[in-house]
Amino acid sequence: MKQSLGFLLQMAVLMFLPMVIGWQLFFGFPLIVMPAALLAATLVFALGHALRSSR
């Protein structure tokens, strides 16, 4: 179960970041959003990795 949840978290991050970049390019939003999104994505991806590697 942990491995499935970790996989889903990692997959969500890898789908979310390109969508945020596209949204920024087409519609724009405040500059602080991109670093905050990258930091949040890094933390969620690391959590997913920890869940997948734990036994």
N, C-alpha and C positions, 0 to 999 in steps of 0.2 A: 504494500500500500504506500509506504514512504517513497519507494522508487517511482511509482506511478505519479504521485503528487509532485515529486521533484522534476520529473520529465515534463509534466504539464506546466509547471512554473517556468522552466527554461524555454519551452516552446512559446509560451505567452510573451516572454521578454523578447525573443527573437522575432516575433511577429509585431510586437508593439513599437519597438524602436524605429523601424523603417516607416511605419505609419505616422509616427510623430514627426519624423523628418519631412515626409511628404506634406503633412498638414502645415508645417512651418513654411515650406517653400511656396505652397499655393495660397494660404490664407494669412500666415503670419500670426505671431503672438509675442508677448513680452520676452525679451532676451533671457531672463532668468529661468524660464521654463525649460529650456534645453539642458542646461547643466543639472537642474533638479531632476529632470526625467532620466538623464544618464546615471545619476547617482542612485536613484530609486531602482532603475533597471539593473544596475550592478549588484545592489544588495539583494534583490529578488533572485537574480541569477545565481549568486553565491549561496543563498538559502536553498535553492533547487539543487545545486551541486552537492551541498552538505547532506540533503535528504537522500539523494541518489547514492552517495558513497557510504552512508551509514548502513550498518547491518543490524 
